[in-house]
Amino acid sequence: MHVPDLSSLCESESHVVLLFDSSHHATSYLALGCNRELVYDSPESGILEALEAFTKKGKSWTFGWLGYDLKNEIERLETRAPSPLAHPVLAWWEPEIVIKFSYSGYEVIQGDPNDPRTLEALSSLESQERKNVYPEGGNENEMVWSWKKDEYLKAFHEVKSLIKNGDVYELNLCMPLKGRAPSSSSWPLFTRLESLTRAPFSAYLQCGPHRIMSGSPERFLKKTGSRLLSQPIKGTIRRGLTSEEDLSLARELQSSEKERAENVMIVDLVRNDLSRVAQKATVEVTELCAIHSFSTVHQMVSSIQCQLAPDKGLASILHATFPMGSMTGAPKIAAMKHIDRLELEGRGSYSGSAGYIDPSGDFDLNVLIRSLFHNVSQEGINVSQEGINETNLVSNVGGAITSLSDGELEYQECLLKAESVIKAVV
């Protein structure tokens, strides 16, 4: 299944969502318009309680994103340097139209099935024609690394010192990329990124001038009734050029002591987070260090689930689990404090989460990695390695550092993870 052509709807609508998984048995969602919205530019006391009240009020489908800096309200932390991109720390809205679709068909689950916009959206789903929306040549997009290699290695060695001193035992260190792109390029950027990643938690979210284009392979949290599921990723290796090499690389990842150690540390952290909202003795690891294969990489994934305590709602769940441990490190609070100092710029929406909450309160949220963040109201200027000033397009990429990590290998892993994002832009 290919991404439907929503280019005209993205031009005419202020709010557009596509949560897309191209695999055969998956369900995807398309949402248009906005009946009401909840938007915060910065963290405020009670923000998650406000989100819970917002989603309960309408008894309807809602969509949006949570930015990484919500940590400042959850754990009373701070972000000393802002992100170079102005993006709401929380944006959530009730669409006028929601369509659920898969290989087997589609269903209008919110809004008027005869609305002309609904009919246009259904037409795009029925045609499933993939257009060349990203032609070669005449490209106005730019994207460059904000850090040079020696800057990354300097920060890497600082993290290793923190680990040696016992301040943290794992820390997720990320590097920023900055660029620019015309306002009309948000949707083409997403279609290009999705074609490169074919990721199960791909997402396009448009809230006015603020756009997120995500090729995420990772689930943060899924709630189904009283069951809560988290599936952190830790451990990455490239795909092989031949089937034999590909299998060999997957086995290499599976047997890596260093990658398994990274994964198990985060599994322990997630188990602890879930225990704060779980019924007693219901937290269990159902999958440990399994290898999942994606378009460009193999990844090591674990699954942890629990039965939710009856008095725990959305705000309590997010207070206990956000940000996800796979993007911070452990201990979580100490890791976040050092991340703020080492990374020099705020992460913005990166390593936050996007997804839906349905009328019953069930939800599915991804991890905003392998993603681009676009603010078309920021004009942007020429971008170069020598000097980057204002920009309107950003991304980040990083990985977990432990006592077993090697700086050169970690840097190369960052470059591997960034390949699809950079190719989507330039």
N, C-alpha and C positions, 0 to 999 in steps of 0.2 A: 504494500500500500504506500502510495506517495503522498507527500504533503499537498493538500488542495491549494489552488491558486486563490489567495485571499487579498491580492494586491489592491484591487479596487475598493474592497471593504476597509482595508487599512487606511486608505486615503479618505474615505467618507465618514468613518466612524471614529469617535474619540477613544472608545474603549473596545479592545479586541483581545480575546484570549484563544490560544490553541494549545492544548495539552495533548501531545502526540506521541504515540508509540506505534511504529510500523510493523511490529511483529504480528503474526497471524491471529493469535487468540486475544489480542489486547483490545482495550476500550480507550477511545480518545474523546476529547471534548472540545467543542467550538462554542464560544460565547461572544455576543455582540451587545453593544450599548450599555447604558448605566442608569438604573432606576435610582440608586443612592450609593454613596461611597463613604469610606472612612480613610482619611489620609493624614498622616503625621510626618512632618519634615524632620523631626528629631525626637529622641526618646522622651517620654513624659511619664510621671507616676500614674499608674493605673491603665497604661496603654493596652495591656493584654486583656484586662477585665473589660475595657471598652470594646475590644475586638470580639470577645465572647458575647457581650450583650448585643452587638451589631449583628452577628450571625444568627442569634436566636430570634431577634425581633421579627424578621420577615418570613421565617420558615421557608426559605428559598435557597437556591444554589448561589454560592458566593465564591469569588476567585480573587487572587492577589498574591502579594509577596511580603515577606518579613526580612528586613535588612539586618546584617550582622550586628550593627550598633544597638539593637535592642538589648544586647548584653549589659549595656550601661544602666538600664532600668531594672533588669533582672538581678544583677549581682552588684549594683552600685559601683560600677567601674566608670572609666572615662576614656574618651578617644582624644588624645592630645592634638593630633593632626587630622584634619578632615580629609575625606575622599576628594580627589580632583573633580569629581562629577557630582552635581547636585541631583540627588535622587531621594524620594521619600524613604524614611526608615520603615514605614508601614504603609501599604496601599492595598485596600480591600474593597471590593464592590459587588453589588448585586446586578448582574446583567439583565437586560430586557429579554434576551433570547439565549437559550442554551440548547445545543444539539449534542447528543451522545451518538457516536458512530464507531463502526468497526468493519471488518471484512464482510460481516453478515448483513449489514444494513445500518440504518440510522433512525433516530427517534428525537423529536422535538420535546424536550422535557421541561422547558420553561419558556413562556411567551406564546405569541400567536403564530400558529403554523402557516397562516396565510399572509403574514406580514411580508411585503416585498423584499425586505432585507433577509428574512428567513428563506424565502424562495431563492434569492440569489446565493445564499450560503449553501443551500441544498443542491443547487445546480453545480456549484464548485465541487461538492463532495461526489456527485454523480459522475461528473466528467473525469475527475482524477487524471487530468492531462498535466504532465509536468512540463512547464514552459522554461525556455532559456531566459530566466530572469536575472542572470548574472553574467552578461556577455563579456568576452575578453576585450581589453583595450578601452581607453577613455575612462579609466577608473580613477575616481576622485578620492577613494578611501586611503587612509594611511594608518599604520600601527607599528609602534616601535617599543622595545624594552626600555623601562625607566631605569633599571639597574644594569650595570655592567657585571661581567662575571666576577671580577675581584670584589665588588660590593656584596654580591651574594655570598661568596666564600668567607668574607669577613664576618657577616652576620651568622653564617653557618658555624664558624668556630666559636662565636660567642654563645650559641646555643649548646654546643658540645661542652663548653665550660660550665654552663648552668646545670647540665646533666651530671657532669663530674662532681659538682659541688652539692648535688642533691636538691637543687631548687625545683627542677622538673625531671621527669623521666621520659617524656616525649613531648615534642613541640612541632606544630605545623607552621612552617615558615613559607611565606608567599611573596612572590615578586609581582610588581604591577607592570602592565602594559598600557600605553596611552596612544590615542589616535584621534582621527576625525572621520566623519562620514556625512554626506548630505542627508537631510531629513527624509528624503524619499527612499533611502537605502535600508531602513530598518527591516522591512519584510524580506527583501532579497538577501540580506545578511543572514537571516534566520534560515531561509530555504537552503542556502549554501552550507551553513553550519550543520543543519540536520542531514544533508546528503553526505557529509563527510563523517559524521559520528554515528548515525542511525541508532541513537541512544534511546533507551526505554522511557526516560523522563524528560524528553525534549519539551520545550515550552516557549511560546511567544506570548508576551504580555505587553499590552499597550494601554497606558493610562495617561491620556493627553500627550504631552511631549516626552514622557518617560517611557522607555521601552527596554524590555529584557528579552534577549535571544539566547536560549539555553540549549545546550546539547548534553545535558547531565545524564550520567549513567547511574546516579546514586539516589536511593530513597532515604529520606530523613525519617519520616514517621507515617504510618498508615493506621487509622482507627477504623475498625469494623465491629460495630456493636460494642462489646466490652473488651475486645481484643486489640492490643496495641503492638505494632510491629516496627522495629528499626532494623535497617540493613546497611551498616557502615562499610565503606570500602577503605582498605589500607593494603597496598601492595600492587605494583604496576610493572608490566613488561610489554615490550612492543610485540606486534603480530609478526609471524614469519612470512618470508617470501614464497615458501613452498609449504605443502601440508606437513611434510616431515619436520621442517624447521619450526613450523608453528606449534606442533605437538611438543617438540623438544623445549621450546621456550615456555609453554604452559607448565610443563613438568618442572622446569627450572624454578619458576615462580612458586609452584606448589611446595617445593622442597627447601625454599630459601629460609634459613633460620632468622635472618634479619627481617624479612617481610612478615613472617608469621609472628615474630615478636611484636612488631608494630600493630598488627591486627588484633592480637590477643589483648594488648594493653587497652585498646579502644573498646573492645568487647567488655572488658571489666568495668570501664568507665560507664558504658551504656547500661550495663546491668545495674550499676549503682543508681544512675539517673532514673531508670524505670522503676526501681524499687521504691522510689519516693511517692509514686502515684499508683502502685500496684496493690492488688490484694495479696495478703501474706502468702509467701512460698509459691508464687505463680510465675516468677521471672525464670525463663529458661532459654538456653542457647540451642536453637534448632538446626543451625548450620554454622560450622566453624571453618573459616579459611577455605571456602569453596572457590574454585576458579570460574569466573564468568567472562566470556569472550565478547568483545565489542569490535567495531569496525577497524580501529587502529591499535587497540591494546587489549591484553588480558588483564583482568583485575581480580584481586582477592577480596571476597565478600563474605561477611558473616551475618547471620540473622538471629535477632534476639526478640523475644516476645513476652508479653505478660497479660494478665487479666486486670483490667482497670478497676480500682476501688470505686464504689458507687457514688461517692461524694466528690469525685475529681472531674472537673470540667476542662474546657479548652485552656483557660488561663493557667490553671494548676499544672496541666501537662506541659505547657510551654515553659513555665517557670522552672520546672524540674529538668527539662531536657535541652533547652535552647541556650546558646548555639550548640550544634551537634559536635560531639567529641572528636569526630574524624577531622574536623577543621580547626580544632584548638590544640589538643594535646592533653596531657595529664601531669599533675592535677589540673583540672580545668581552669579554675580561677587564676592560679599562679601562671599558667601558660598564657592566658589572655592578657595579663598584665605585661608580660615580657613581649608578647606579639605587638602590643601597642607601641612599645619602645623601639623594637627592632625594625619594624616594617616602615616606619617613618611617615606613611600616609594611611589614612583610614581605608578600610575595605569597602565601605559603602554597602551595596546590596550583595556583593560577592561573599560567598560562604554563608549566606542567609538561606531562605527557602521560598519556594513558590508552589502553588497548587490550588486545590479546591476544598470547600467545606459544603457538604450536602445538607438538605433540609432536616435530616435526622441528627446532624452533628457529627457524622462520620466524615473523615477527611483523608486525603493523600497528599503528602508534601515531599518535594524533592530537595536535593542539596544544590545550591546554585554554584556549581563548578562548571568548567568548560563552557563558560558563558560570556556574552558581551552585554554591556550596559550602555545605553544611548540616551542622551538628553538632547532632543532636536531644538530646544530653545536656547541652548548654548551654541554660539556661532562656531567656535573652534577656529584655530589658526594653523599655519604650517607647523608641522611636527618634525623634529629632527633629533638625532642622538645628542647633538651639542646643546640643545636648549628646548625644553618642552614647557610651554606656558599653559594657556587655557586649552582645554580639549573638550570634545563632546562624546567621545567613545572610549570606554575603558574595559579592561579585563584584568584578571590576576591568575597566577598559576603557582602551585607550590607542592610541598609534600612533607611528610612527617620525618622528623629527625630523632634518632635514638642513639644510644651509646655505640651501636654497631654501624652507624651510618658513615659513609665515605663522601666527602664534599664533592669530589668530581662526579661521582655516580649520581648523587642527588641533583646536581646541576643538570646533568644530561637527562634525568627523568623529568625535570621541569620543562626542558626544551621539547621532549617527546609529548608531554601533556598539552603543550601550547600549539602543537603543529596544526591541529584542526581549526583552532580559533584564528590563528594568523592566516591560514589559507582561505578561510571564509571572508576575511577582510580584504586581503591584497592579492 
